[in-house]
Amino acid sequence: MVNPKETTGSGTYIKLWLIAKLFRTFAVNGGRLGRAMGKVEPLEPPHEVVILRSTKSSRTIKLNIYRNKAALALANGPTAVHLNWHGSGWMLPLQGQNAGFIRALLQSEELADYPLTILDCSYALSPEHPCPAYAEDGRDTYDYVLANKDKYDATKMTLSGFSAGAAIALGLSVTLGAEARERAAKAGAEPTTTMVGHPIPGVIAFYPGPVTWLGDRPKVPAPPPSYKGPGRDLPEFVQDVVTAAHFFSPSLSTKLSVEEEEARKLELASRPAISPACALDEDFPPRLVMYTAEYDHLHVRAEELRERLHKSGKCRVSGRLVMGIGHGWDLEARPGGVGYEERVEAYATAVQLIKEVNASK
């Protein structure tokens, strides 16, 4: 249906745009139906909504802002801040789908003594705004936090993301880590950001994907015929659409040759902000929680990254590969069902990271 290497031309763009519209219709209406049937988490109304202007184009970035009880009770002064990016395949407008995770943070007794503000962040979607637009939006959101020191304590900033959102969180963190390392080197300090000095003290990544766009799609065993979820793997034809839209040319009238277009995409795919696994070990945050899923081909590269970071000792990685479930399992898991205990565990591990960051400052 779609050749993932076809990333130029108005005809290809129109095809991708129409497919994206179809996917979005199914995703948005499916979410509404799922919530009505009690199979999908209800939305969590934000305490505040902020609209940012992109520094790169006329697009906007929507931030749904939540505050726990301690933050609501705070008369003045900055709070710890947590940024979250939803999953989307870089195509679907699914901001708000992580309401269960956000409620877990807001209602956590472990965080009751720590004023915490949560920003659930939108970002640019393809093919209208192809790579690296989403990474630019992530950076704009980070810069917004830095610019509002009266509201947010950037020394207590943590990041999280789900699927595509996890890649955004990881990509932003390693980019900031590299910048901090380079500043330290210019100042004559030891060229490392390990444990001390990284701008982001902790990141939480749920089934990140992909941590690298380089290489072929890994193969994983198919789930048994009786498997009905929660979660699933991304079909190859859907991944082809995602890839073509993700790396689509920024101009419909590109003058690049076929070879130059391939070089453009390779350069993008090699950037740590886009493929976090391309970053140096020392550029990763000092703490990383990562949960992956057995029936999800994206877990292969993510688990390779986990092993690499564990061996390097540059980043403390917790979380695990969860067996018997698929990509996005926590969005479907319900009390008493498959994957629910693992969801509770994963969210509790995220809470502990945020608590540790707050308690250590």
C-alpha positions as a printed Julia matrix, in Angstrom:
361×3 Matrix{Float64}:
   0.0     0.0    0.0
   2.8     2.43   0.94
   6.48    2.2    0.14
   8.3     3.51   3.25
  11.08    4.85   1.03
   8.73    7.07  -0.98
   8.97   10.37   0.87
   8.61   13.0   -1.85
   5.99   14.31  -4.23
   2.47   15.7   -3.9
   0.85   12.41  -4.93
   2.61   10.49  -2.18
   1.83   13.23   0.32
  -1.89   13.19  -0.51
  -1.95    9.41  -0.12
  -0.25    9.61   3.28
  -2.49   12.47   4.39
  -5.63   10.53   3.49
  -4.37    7.42   5.3
  -3.5     9.56   8.32
  -7.02   11.03   8.32
  -8.46    7.51   8.21
  -6.21    6.3   11.03
  -7.12    9.38  13.1
 -10.84    8.83  12.59
 -10.59    5.23  13.78
  -8.3     6.13  16.71
 -10.37    9.07  18.0
 -13.76    7.37  17.57
 -12.38    4.1   18.91
 -11.2     5.91  22.02
 -14.6     7.49  22.54
 -16.35    4.15  22.12
 -13.87    2.43  24.42
 -14.43    5.01  27.14
 -18.2     4.7   26.76
 -17.93    0.92  27.16
 -15.55    1.17  30.12
 -12.74   -0.55  28.23
 -10.55    2.55  28.01
  -9.55    4.92  30.81
 -11.78    7.99  31.19
 -10.11   11.29  30.45
  -8.73   13.45  33.26
  -9.82   17.11  33.02
  -6.77   19.39  33.34
  -6.54   22.16  35.9
  -5.24   24.5   33.23
  -4.52   24.54  29.5
  -1.62   26.48  27.99
  -1.06   26.97  24.26
   2.52   27.57  23.14
   3.64   28.9   19.79
   6.24   26.83  18.01
   9.53   28.61  17.49
   9.89   26.86  14.13
   6.53   27.41  12.41
   2.99   28.68  12.89
   1.89   25.47  14.61
   0.94   25.4   18.29
   1.69   23.11  21.23
  -1.07   22.32  23.71
  -0.14   21.64  27.33
  -2.74   20.07  29.62
  -1.59   21.02  33.12
  -2.34   19.05  36.28
  -1.35   19.68  39.92
  -1.37   17.25  42.82
  -2.91   18.28  46.15
   0.4    19.55  47.51
   0.85   21.78  44.46
  -2.73   23.07  44.68
  -2.18   23.92  48.34
   1.04   25.81  47.63
   0.46   29.54  48.06
   3.42   30.56  45.9
   6.76   29.38  44.65
   7.79   26.83  42.03
   6.9    23.14  42.1
   8.6    20.05  40.76
   7.53   19.46  37.18
   6.91   16.33  35.14
   6.52   16.37  31.35
   4.65   13.56  29.59
   4.24   12.79  25.88
   1.55   10.4   24.65
   1.87    7.69  22.02
   0.71    8.4   18.49
   2.83    6.73  15.83
   3.75   10.39  15.28
   0.4    10.61  13.46
  -2.53   10.36  15.91
  -3.93   13.19  18.1
  -4.19   11.11  21.28
  -3.26   13.65  23.92
  -5.07   12.64  27.12
  -4.87    8.88  26.58
  -2.41    8.53  29.48
  -5.06    9.68  31.97
  -4.58    6.54  34.06
  -0.88    7.25  34.45
  -1.52   10.91  35.25
  -4.1     9.94  37.91
  -1.58    7.52  39.4
   0.85   10.41  39.88
  -1.79   12.86  41.14
  -3.24   10.41  43.65
   0.02    8.83  44.83
   0.54    8.89  48.59
   4.26    8.55  47.91
   4.23   11.98  46.26
   1.74   13.59  48.68
   4.45   15.67  50.39
   5.97   16.9   47.14
   4.22   19.68  45.19
   4.14   18.38  41.61
   2.88   19.9   38.37
   2.34   17.59  35.38
   2.4    18.85  31.8
   0.77   16.45  29.35
   2.18   17.69  26.06
   1.02   17.62  22.47
   3.47   17.68  19.58
   3.61   17.98  15.81
   2.13   15.11  13.82
   3.12   13.83  10.39
   2.77   13.93   7.47
   1.73   17.58   7.89
   4.72   18.24  10.15
   7.33   15.52   9.54
  10.46   14.78  11.53
  12.11   16.62  13.27
   9.07   18.83  14.08
   7.98   16.74  17.07
  11.46   16.92  18.61
  11.44   20.69  18.11
   8.11   20.87  19.95
   9.55   18.84  22.8
  12.41   21.3   23.08
  10.03   24.27  22.96
   8.1    22.76  25.87
  11.29   22.28  27.85
  12.32   25.88  27.14
   8.89   27.05  28.31
   9.47   25.37  31.65
  12.91   26.99  32.0
  11.42   30.39  31.19
   8.86   30.12  34.02
  11.07   29.77  37.07
   8.35   31.22  39.29
   6.13   28.22  38.45
   8.51   25.33  37.85
  11.63   24.09  39.59
  13.7    22.81  36.67
  16.14   21.04  39.02
  13.25   18.67  39.8
  12.16   18.08  36.22
  11.38   14.53  35.1
  10.14   13.27  31.74
   7.97   10.38  30.61
   6.51    9.1   27.41
   4.64    6.22  25.86
   5.64    4.69  22.52
   6.42    7.67  20.22
   6.22    9.9   23.28
   8.87    7.81  25.01
  11.19    8.37  22.04
  10.55   12.11  22.39
  11.4    12.04  26.1
  14.55    9.99  25.54
  15.6    12.08  22.54
  15.2    15.33  24.44
  17.06   14.01  27.47
  20.1    12.81  25.51
  20.19   16.07  23.53
  20.24   18.07  26.76
  22.81   15.69  28.21
  25.11   16.2   25.23
  24.75   19.98  25.52
  25.59   19.85  29.22
  28.61   17.63  28.56
  29.87   19.97  25.86
  29.46   23.01  28.12
  31.37   21.24  30.86
  34.16   20.33  28.44
  34.49   23.95  27.29
  34.71   25.01  30.92
  37.53   22.53  31.49
  35.49   20.1   33.57
  35.51   16.32  33.28
  33.68   15.49  30.01
  30.8    13.56  31.55
  27.28   14.15  32.79
  27.04   10.9   34.69
  24.78   11.14  37.78
  25.72   14.76  38.44
  24.99   17.75  36.22
  22.52   16.25  33.75
  19.64   18.7   33.19
  17.11   15.86  33.45
  17.55   13.73  36.59
  15.16   11.01  35.47
  13.18    9.67  32.49
  10.37    7.09  32.33
   9.91    5.29  28.99
   7.03    2.92  28.31
   7.52    0.68  25.24
   9.66    3.31  23.5
   9.66    3.18  19.8
  11.79    3.1   18.07
  14.93    3.93  20.04
  16.68    3.8   16.67
  15.41    4.19  13.12
  18.56    2.56  11.75
  18.48   -1.05  10.63
  15.71   -3.45   9.7
  12.59   -4.21  11.7
  13.43   -6.86  14.33
  11.54  -10.14  14.3
   9.68  -11.33  17.39
   7.58  -14.46  17.91
   3.88  -13.97  17.21
   1.55  -14.32  20.2
  -0.45  -17.55  20.44
  -3.71  -17.71  18.45
  -5.68  -17.44  21.69
  -4.06  -14.1   22.57
  -6.61  -11.26  22.75
  -4.49   -8.58  24.41
  -3.85   -6.36  26.15
  -1.71   -4.58  23.58
  -0.42   -5.81  20.24
   2.41   -5.38  17.77
   2.39   -2.76  15.04
   1.58   -4.43  11.69
   4.25   -3.98   9.06
   1.96   -2.12   6.64
   1.15    0.4    9.39
   4.84    0.82  10.16
   5.47    1.49   6.46
   2.92    4.33   6.58
   4.4     5.69   9.8
   7.94    5.61   8.39
   7.03    7.31   5.11
   5.05   10.04   6.89
   7.69   10.45   9.58
  10.52   11.12   7.15
   8.51   12.86   4.45
  10.28   15.69   2.65
   9.8    19.14   4.23
   9.05   20.46   0.74
   6.61   19.08  -1.84
   8.79   20.52  -4.59
  12.1    19.13  -3.41
  14.98   19.34  -5.87
  16.96   16.55  -4.22
  18.03   13.53  -6.21
  17.07   10.06  -5.01
  20.53    9.66  -3.47
  20.37   13.07  -1.79
  16.92   12.32  -0.38
  18.19    9.05   1.11
  21.16   10.91   2.61
  18.78   13.49   4.12
  16.75   10.76   5.83
  19.85    8.92   7.02
  21.2    12.09   8.62
  17.88   12.65  10.4
  17.67    9.03  11.55
  21.21    9.25  12.95
  20.48   12.21  15.22
  20.24   11.23  18.91
  17.15   13.44  19.24
  15.45   11.16  16.68
  17.2     7.86  17.43
  18.17    8.05  21.13
  20.24    4.87  20.89
  22.69    6.85  18.73
  23.61    8.99  21.75
  26.73    8.45  23.84
  26.14    6.48  27.04
  27.11    9.46  29.19
  24.43   11.63  27.6
  21.59    9.56  29.02
  19.91   10.75  32.23
  21.25    9.31  35.49
  17.99    7.44  36.12
  15.88    5.64  33.54
  12.76    3.54  34.06
  11.94    1.49  30.97
   9.15   -1.03  30.47
   8.86   -3.0   27.23
   6.45   -5.66  25.94
   7.1    -9.2   24.7
   4.66   -9.06  21.77
   6.12   -5.81  20.43
   9.01   -5.79  17.98
  10.15   -2.45  19.4
  11.28   -4.19  22.58
  14.26   -5.76  20.81
  16.2    -2.52  20.24
  15.03   -1.08  23.56
  16.31   -4.11  25.47
  19.61   -3.89  23.61
  19.84   -0.31  24.81
  19.01   -1.36  28.37
  21.81   -3.92  28.34
  24.26   -1.44  26.86
  23.51    1.21  29.5
  23.63   -1.36  32.28
  27.1    -2.47  31.19
  28.36    1.09  30.85
  27.32    2.07  34.37
  26.54    5.56  33.09
  22.8     5.29  33.69
  20.84    3.36  36.31
  18.11    1.52  34.42
  15.11   -0.08  36.12
  11.92   -1.59  34.78
  11.76   -4.76  32.71
  10.54   -6.64  29.67
   6.97   -7.68  30.51
   6.04  -11.07  29.14
   2.71  -12.07  27.66
   1.51   -8.61  26.61
   1.8    -6.27  23.63
   2.53   -2.67  22.73
   0.29   -0.25  24.63
  -0.84   -2.92  27.07
  -1.33   -0.56  30.03
  -4.0     1.4   28.14
  -6.18   -1.72  27.92
  -5.33   -3.59  31.14
  -8.17   -3.66  33.66
  -8.34   -4.82  37.31
  -8.19   -8.58  37.53
  -7.17   -8.95  33.9
  -3.95   -9.8   32.06
  -1.29   -7.11  32.45
  -3.0    -5.13  35.2
  -0.57   -6.1   37.97
   2.3    -5.22  35.64
   0.69   -1.85  34.96
   0.41   -1.14  38.69
   4.06   -2.13  39.08
   5.21    0.05  36.19
   3.34    3.13  37.37
   4.58    2.6   40.94
   8.16    2.39  39.66
   7.63    5.7   37.87
   6.32    7.23  41.1
   9.42    6.06  42.94
  11.71    7.73  40.39
   9.87   11.04  40.74
   9.96   10.73  44.53
  13.68   10.01  44.49
  14.35   13.08  42.36
  12.3    15.28  44.69
  13.83   13.86  47.85
  17.4    14.23  46.58
  17.23   17.96  45.9
